Amino acid sequence: MRVTFIISLIGTFLSTVSRGEISLLAETTLPDPNEEITVWVHTDEPLFCMELGVYVNGDAAITTAMSEADCNDFGWDNGWRSDPYIDPSGWLSIGSVRWASDANDIVGYFKFRYHSGQVIVYIDQVSSAAYSWDGNSFTYSTFSTEALQFGQIELPPLQEPNEPSSVLLQCPGGTGGPPRGESDNFDGWSEELSRGMDALDFEPTIIEINSDITTNQVWDANNVYYVTEPNGVDVQALL
């Protein structure tokens, strides 16, 4: 892509100052099966150029994205980009250049068709780059690490009260964790938990949670999330 060359050239002379952030916005996060969803690309500062990579993971298919035919509708100059790259595996790349350095607010879009289950959409931090120009020097923008989550999480059916459990996991102390005030013994407790998990035929990754949750996160069912803050943590985002 021609915009990639320009971004690489800017990187040679780039100031280390970072200012704005680029994020993804969705019209809805609870789509119907086979509904086409539009995801908008938003920036909180004017841009000179942008190259954006995005992953769409789950039962969904990317259908279209901003191209040379409509990039000027989002503040970009025609003729300085190629059409978007859409990979069938669920990855896409879009971007463009604005010589006036004033591409702002909504600066792009892509669409995907939602089929079923939970679909996660997030920015590829490795392949993405964007810069602004103040007339004297370039500064780079950061990209949001928050993931957009579409669809309902399908929970397993409740077990009947009289149905015996195939595996009984007894947590240390029988309380689901160490007593309050003993969080400094996290390492020893996690070792006991790991040994107990042997009955389930997998080795979980134990992740320590010691601060409030302020950004959207996806917790993996194969991990164990252990809260070590004695007073607990506040969940202030989508978990």
Phi, psi and omega in degrees: 000139182296326179295330179297320178298317181295318179297319179296320179295319179297322181302335180292328184247014192288136169288154181274004181284135176242136184235286190276176177228142177250132184221172180250139177235142182238149179286334176200152175245003178235069183284160172277156176305135179070013176281141177270127185250137174259129175246127183261146176260123184241139173235145180261013173209153179298142183244152171267317178205160182208139169230116189238126173252139183223140173256138172237102185255129179132192182278078183204164180221126177292131185254322182197171180199170178306137182227182178298334182290331183232011183295332179291340176292344182244020172096003183264160176275137175290153172089000181244021177209167171255177178294159182296155173258123179240116180266136180299341181285351179108032178229143178218160178224130175225161178171172179189184182231143175229104185297332177284353177060039182227026172289118190218163178066243178275115186240017178168175180198164166209163181231147173220153178262118180278134179253300182195171176067204181258130179242130181249130180236128180207161183278135175282105185293333184285318187266359185260144176203145178206146184221152172243163183224122182261012182098345180234324183208161177267145169229151183260152177261151175266165181241136181299140177263001180285140180260142172270135182241127183242141177091168180272146172281124181276113180272147178292154179296149178293143179280135178298143183303325183268007181270122183292145178277139182285331180225130177248117179256115179265114179289152179304132178080350179072015184241006181084007180160174181290155178300155177302143180092353180247025181294343179290348178263029184303316184299315180294320180294320181295327177294318178298318180297319179298319178295322178295329181289347179303330180294341181263004175063032170207158180253106183284157170267126182264122184246127181276129177248113185230016178210165181298149179264109187246355177234154178301135181222153173245119179264130183280133181294343180273358178256162172246123182256115189247116181277116182259355177284118185304327182267007180081177179233154178265133176265108184248019181211182179282124183240000000 
